[in-house]
Amino acid sequence: MTTQQEGKHYEQEVHHALQHLYDPTELRKNRLLEMLGVEGGQSPLTQLRRTLADAVESLKPDRHVPVDAHAWRLYNILTYRYVEQLSQREVAADLCLSVRQLRRDEHAAIRVLADLLLHRHAVQLDQLNVGDSGDDLPSGKHGRNGELEWLRQTLPSETVNVRSVVESALSTAGPLTEALGVTVSLEVPPDLMPVRGQLSTVRQALLNVLSAVAPAAGNGHIEIRVEVTETEITLLVFGSRRDGSAVRVDQAMANNFALSRQLIELGGGKLEMGDPSRGTVVALSLPTALPRKIPILVIDDNTDTLQLFHRYVAGTRFELVTVSEPKEVLGLAASLQPEAIVLDVMLPEIDGWELLGQLREHPQTHDIPVIICTILPQVKLATALGAAGFLQKPFTRESLFAELTDLTQPENCPDL
């Protein structure tokens, strides 16, 4: 177990090791060789490099996590800057960041990686008392409260995929639960809505809970269930021992949960101690995310078709505005500025092809992508007349979403 002094400089040692990952002379000086238990063996430097690279790779977000999530940025920074040894300027350009912002995120990424290594090597978070952290890490943080305040200011609130963050925490805690003979199960509803929070702090809070419950459940079982309401999603953690008796929260565990509560609260969530009547050990709740609705203008004079559109997009990030009168389209499209227009061809008084031409010529609507929707197989004609997409009736929910997603996904960032 690390001493208080070792904990104080742990992040500096991690940073130093990353900076000199391929410099044998400097890497031999690093105390991580001893602190991570890789001082023996035929090639301790190779072991240390592999330990750090594996830890970085374990922070790779699930493929379902949005590419603009903060977790992806931290993972990419660690990979490009240290595993691939690119310069700050190269990484900043690749990630569309200023060098100043990159440096701030780099500090956050190092802190997350150091925390992960602490958990993997059975060092408690409350042993890490970061004070003056040297020239390469931000100063002015004294003790836990200062560290938490720094996290509050530097880690943004973001959309968090609950399944991904829980599975990531369980993967990291896997060696600990396996060593203690504890089995773990996860029950998550399908199509779970995202929550708002700070991804890294939510993950660390859950890791802290697991590291406290697992020893108490030795050779037993931990179960995580998810409950959903309109305003929040709650992770219910249950623990049972080998004899089937429930794990109860004692004072030591309550002290451990206090840090998890502070971490969860950074993102607007809350933590509650176990409810004996339900058998829970702890409950972590986060507010559901309210993603920006994407306005889509649908032009069709068939009421049944409009109802089908509404049914297909109900509960999604798309918000439909429908119109059946062609003469209203130009004015509405100009004022609404939807991110896409779905246009039927068979319309009263004017057909969709003529209306498409007007939309393409109007100065306030010519850049809005238009999806032609018709029973006729006229993809080539639609493309030739300036349509950006095509739906042939009858269409499926999947085909509608494929067109809308393709036309409304974020554009790649410009080169710096």
Buried (B, 14 or more C-beta within 10 A) or exposed (E): EBEEEBBBBBBBBBBBBBBBBEEEEEBEEBBBBEBBEBEEEEEBBEBBBEBBBEBBEBBBBEEEBBEEBBBBBBBBBBBBBBBEEBEBEEBBBBBEBEBEEBBEBBBBBBBBBBBBBBBBBEBBBEBBBBEEBEEBBBEEBEEBEBBBEBBBEBBEBBBBBBBBBBBBBBEBBEEBBEEBEBEBEBEBEEEBBBBBBBBBBBBBBBBBBBBBBBBBBEEBBBBBBBEBEEEBBBBBBBBBBEEEEBBEBEEEBBEBBBBBBBBBBBBBBBBBBBEEEEBBBBBBBBBBBEEEEBBBBBBBBEEEBBEBBEEBBEEBEBEBBBBBEBEEBBEBBBEBEBBBBBBBBBBEEEBBBBBBEBBBEBEEBEEBBBBBBBEEEBBEBBEEBBBBBBBBBEBEEEBBBBBBEEBBEEEEEEEE
